[in-house]
Amino acid sequence: MDATLKEEVLEALNTIRPYLQSDDGDIELIEITEDTIVKVKLTGACAVCPMFQMTLRAGVERSLMRQVPSIKRVEAVN
């Protein structure tokens, strides 16, 4: 994993984190694949929320891709 890309992704996640924490959730970076797919784990209330997929796509993925354009997709892992 490219260290600069990882730093950019972590910085972007830090801008998203307060919104998730306001709903008793959080997010952690699991890995960035060679084809720039970011794998994250939603934790806390976000892990069991019925709006999980919407949060992932409309919130996390859009924000990350806007801040780090080289990312192709964001996926959640358990």
N, C-alpha and C positions, 0 to 999 in steps of 0.2 A: 504494500500500500504506500503510495506517495505521501511523504510526511507533510508536504505543503497542502495537498488535497485534504488530508485528514484534519489539519489545523483549520482549514476553511470550513469544513463540515461541522467540526466541533464548535466553532465560533457561531455558525448559523444556528445550530441546535440551541446554543445559549440564548439566542434572541427569541426562540420559540418556547423554551422551557418555562418562563414565567406564566404564560397563558395556560399551559398544562398544569402547572403547580397550583394555579388559582382554583382548579377543579379537583385538587388532591391527586393529581397524576404527575407523571414525569416521563422522561425519555432518555434512553442511553444508546450510544453508538455501539453496534456489535461488530460490524466490519464494512469495508468498502471493497467490492470485488474488482477484479482486473478490468471488467467492462463497465466500471463506474456505477454499479448498482449499490445503493446505500442500504444496509440492513440495520434496522433499529428495533429496540424493544420498548414498548410502551408499558409503564409500570403504574402501580397504585390504581386509582379509580379508572384511569384510562385503559387499563388492561381488560377491564370487565364491562366497560361502557357499551351500550348498544349502538352508540354513534362512533364507535372505534374506526370503522373503515372511512367514514366521512372525515373524521379528524385526520386520519393518515393521508388521504388523498387531497382534500381541499385545504387543509391547514399545513401539515408538515411537508408533504411533497412539494406543493406549490411554492412554499416559502424557501425550502432548501434549493429548489431548482432555480428560483429567481436569484438567490444569493450566490449560488455556486453552479453556473450554467453548464459545466461539464458533466454534471450528474444526469444519468439517463432515467433512473427510476428509484423510488424508495419502497422497500418492502419491510414488513413487520415479521419478526420471528418470536417464537414463544420462549 
